[in-house]
């Protein structure tokens, strides 16, 4: 059963590769991207698309960095709180319920 999924995964990867390869071969004509102040970039269309895709990934990752940092800080605080709670001595009055109950 596991070998079937590995074969299926390989076939899907090969299909994606050949699709992208055919896309690259079909888009070899030159394209120009016009920037500000009359500057332009002339390159094969596949490189323009690849550069736009990579730029989109970079912008997306940079947009997520503050949230990742915030989650890491909250995880560190929670970890410190849980280690300090386990190291605290037991309450002297057994009648009193613990704080989390």
SULPE-V56092 format. One record per pair of residues at least 6 apart in sequence whose ideal C-beta (glycine too) atoms are under 6 Angstrom apart, sorted by sequence separation. I is the first residue (numbers start at 1). J is the second residue. D is the distance in Angstrom with one decimal. If there is no record, write none. Layout:
i->I j->J d->D
i->I j->J d->D
This chain:
i->34 j->40 d->4.8
i->32 j->40 d->5.0
i->33 j->41 d->4.6
i->32 j->42 d->4.7
i->30 j->42 d->5.8
i->31 j->45 d->4.5
i->33 j->48 d->6.0
i->28 j->44 d->5.4
i->29 j->45 d->6.0
i->31 j->48 d->5.1
i->27 j->45 d->4.0
i->27 j->46 d->4.7
i->24 j->46 d->4.4
